[in-house]
């Protein structure tokens, strides 16, 4: 494990403590009755994982929890995604314009191909008040991508409006489920068991997509997808 990953783990564990003592100061998605039809839309960049990773995550996490908590909204295979870089948080009406999309698309077109593919490493499950996420550490390249995009987007007047628990330490996460009522005790026990024994393989992020969607990654529009450079990532042959 690298020093960079250790710092990411410290940050993730700190966020978990803040959740438990209800002191988390970060943007979250408030619950709605129907996540599929939620009209609140965001502008963000994501990576849609390959089927092999989706199959593993479903078998390891989603399928066991569905049996214990059928009331929850579990992401469908096609909607699972790793967040790379938020641009505008969800809102109705959207907090971005067609002009913002055009500028963001131009910036991503210039920026993403300059960066390398990188690996993420599934670390643990994190239970928020209204959602469950898979938290992953990563290679340092993720920092380079986010900081580069942050600088260019800010210079273009499209500054990220999301509030982060830690604005200097970045990591990847994938939302597994959203819910309006807190998971029952048996489900929380299962989440802890899965998290403590998590053995999902490392995964290579090789592309980034600029999208608008609601929190469930429905009402989805994919504006563009870019490949990351493979030069320094010889292992990325998944």
C-alpha positions in Angstrom: 0.0 0.0 0.0 1.3 3.4 -0.9 1.6 6.5 1.3 -1.0 8.1 -1.0 -3.5 5.2 -0.3 -2.8 5.5 3.5 -3.8 9.1 3.4 -7.0 8.2 1.5 -7.9 5.6 4.1 -7.4 8.1 6.9 -9.8 10.5 5.1 -12.4 7.8 4.5 -12.2 6.6 8.1 -12.5 10.2 9.3 -15.7 10.7 7.2 -17.1 7.5 8.7 -16.5 8.9 12.2 -18.2 12.2 11.2 -21.2 10.2 9.9 -21.5 8.3 13.1 -21.4 11.4 15.3 -23.6 13.4 12.9 -21.0 16.0 12.2 -20.4 15.4 8.5 -20.1 18.7 6.6 -20.5 17.6 3.0 -23.1 17.8 0.2 -25.5 14.8 0.3 -28.5 13.8 -1.7 -31.8 14.1 0.2 -34.1 11.2 -0.3 -37.1 11.1 -2.6 -40.0 8.6 -3.0 -39.0 7.5 -6.5 -35.3 7.6 -7.4 -35.8 6.5 -11.0 -38.0 9.5 -11.8 -36.3 12.1 -9.6 -36.3 15.3 -11.6 -33.2 16.7 -9.9 -30.3 16.7 -12.4 -26.5 17.0 -11.9 -23.6 17.6 -14.3 -20.7 15.3 -13.5 -18.0 13.0 -14.8 -18.0 9.3 -14.2 -16.6 6.0 -15.2 -19.0 3.2 -16.0 -17.3 -0.1 -14.9 -16.9 -3.2 -17.1 -19.3 -6.0 -16.7 -16.8 -8.2 -14.8 -16.6 -5.7 -12.0 -20.4 -5.2 -12.0 -20.9 -8.9 -11.7 -18.5 -9.1 -8.8 -20.0 -6.2 -6.9 -23.5 -7.5 -7.3 -22.6 -11.0 -6.1 -20.6 -9.6 -3.2 -22.6 -6.6 -2.1 -26.0 -6.0 -3.8 -27.5 -9.5 -3.9 -27.0 -10.3 -0.2 -28.3 -6.9 0.9 -31.4 -7.0 -1.3 -32.7 -9.9 0.6 -32.4 -8.1 3.9 -33.5 -4.7 2.8 -35.9 -4.9 -0.2 -37.3 -1.4 0.6 -34.0 0.2 -0.5 -33.3 1.4 -4.0 -30.4 -0.6 -5.4 -28.6 0.7 -8.4 -29.2 -1.3 -11.6 -26.1 -2.8 -13.3 -26.3 -0.2 -16.1 -26.4 2.7 -13.6 -23.5 1.7 -11.4 -20.6 4.2 -11.8 -17.5 5.6 -10.2 -17.6 9.3 -9.7 -14.5 11.0 -11.1 -15.2 14.8 -10.9 -18.4 16.6 -10.0 -19.2 19.8 -11.8 -22.7 20.8 -10.6 -24.7 19.0 -7.9 -28.2 17.8 -8.4 -31.0 20.3 -8.5 -34.4 21.0 -10.1 -34.0 23.1 -12.1 -30.5 22.2 -13.1 -27.7 24.5 -11.9 -26.0 24.5 -15.3 -26.7 25.6 -18.8 -26.2 24.3 -22.3 -23.3 26.8 -22.5 -21.7 25.2 -19.4 -22.0 21.7 -21.0 -20.3 23.0 -24.2 -17.4 24.5 -22.2 -17.0 21.5 -20.0 -17.0 19.2 -23.0 -14.2 21.3 -24.5 -12.2 21.2 -21.3 -12.5 17.5 -20.9 -11.6 17.0 -24.5 -8.3 18.9 -23.9 -7.6 17.5 -20.5 -8.5 13.8 -20.2 -6.3 12.5 -23.0 -3.3 14.1 -21.3 -3.7 11.8 -18.3 -2.9 8.2 -17.6 -5.1 5.2 -16.8 -5.0 4.4 -13.1 -6.1 1.7 -10.6 -8.6 1.9 -7.8 -8.6 -0.5 -4.9 -12.0 -1.3 -3.2 -11.5 -0.5 0.5 -14.8 -0.6 2.5 -18.5 0.1 2.5 -19.6 3.3 4.0 -23.1 3.7 5.3 -24.5 7.2 5.1 -27.9 8.3 6.5 -29.6 7.7 3.2 -27.2 5.8 1.1 -24.5 3.1 0.9 -21.3 3.5 -1.0 -18.3 1.4 -2.0 -15.2 3.5 -1.1 -12.0 3.0 -3.0 -8.4 4.2 -2.7 -6.5 4.9 -5.9 -3.3 5.6 -7.6 -2.1 9.2 -7.5 -3.2 9.9 -11.1 -6.7 10.5 -9.9 -5.4 13.6 -8.0 -3.7 14.9 -11.1 -6.9 14.5 -13.2 -9.1 16.2 -10.6 -6.8 19.1 -9.9 -6.2 19.7 -13.6 -10.0 19.7 -14.3 -10.6 21.9 -11.2 -8.2 24.5 -12.5 -9.5 24.6 -16.0 -13.2 24.5 -15.1 -12.7 27.3 -12.5 -10.8 29.4 -15.0 -13.8 29.0 -17.3 -16.3 30.0 -14.7 -17.7 26.6 -14.0 -16.5 26.0 -10.4 -17.5 22.8 -8.6 -20.4 23.7 -6.3 -20.2 20.5 -4.2 -19.2 20.8 -0.5 -16.6 18.1 0.4 -15.7 16.6 3.7 -12.1 16.9 2.7 -11.3 19.1 -0.3 -7.6 18.1 -0.6 -7.8 14.3 -0.5 -9.6 12.6 -3.4 -10.8 9.0 -3.8 -13.3 7.0 -5.9 -16.7 5.9 -4.7 -19.6 4.0 -6.2 -23.1 4.4 -4.7 -24.7 0.9 -4.2 -28.1 1.9 -2.8 -30.2 4.8 -1.6 -33.0 4.6 0.9 -35.6 6.7 2.9 -35.6 4.6 6.0 -32.4 3.5 7.8 -31.4 -0.1 7.2 -32.6 -2.6 9.8 -30.2 -4.2 12.3 -29.7 -7.4 10.3 -28.9 -5.5 7.2 -26.4 -3.2 9.1 -24.7 -6.3 10.4 -24.4 -7.7 6.9 -23.0 -4.5 5.6 -20.3 -4.6 8.4 -19.5 -8.2 7.6 -19.2 -7.6 3.8 -17.1 -4.5 4.4 -14.7 -6.2 6.8 -14.2 -9.2 4.5 -14.3 -7.2 1.2 -12.1 -8.9 -1.4 -13.0 -7.2 -4.7 -10.1 -7.0 -7.1 -8.3 -3.8 -8.1 -9.8 -2.2 -11.1 -8.4 0.0 -13.9 -10.1 3.3 -14.7 -9.5 3.7 -18.4 -12.1 6.2 -19.5 -14.1 9.2 -18.3 -17.6 10.2 -19.4 -19.2 13.7 -19.1 -22.9 13.1 -18.2 -26.0 14.7 -16.8 -28.3 12.5 -14.7 -30.3 12.3 -11.5 -28.8 10.7 -8.4 -29.7 7.2 -9.5 -27.9 7.8 -12.8 -31.3 7.7 -14.6 -32.6 10.5 -16.9 -29.0 10.0 -18.2 -27.4 11.9 -21.1 -23.8 11.0 -22.0 -22.3 14.0 -23.7 -18.9 12.4 -24.5 -16.5 9.7 -23.4 -12.7 10.0 -23.5 -10.0 7.3 -23.1 -7.2 7.8 -20.7 -3.6 7.3 -21.9 -2.4 3.7 -21.5 1.4 4.3 -21.7 2.2 3.9 -18.0 -0.5 1.3 -17.2 0.7 -2.0 -18.6 -1.5 -3.9 -16.2 -4.7 -2.4 -17.8 -5.6 -5.3 -20.0 -8.8 -6.3 -18.2 
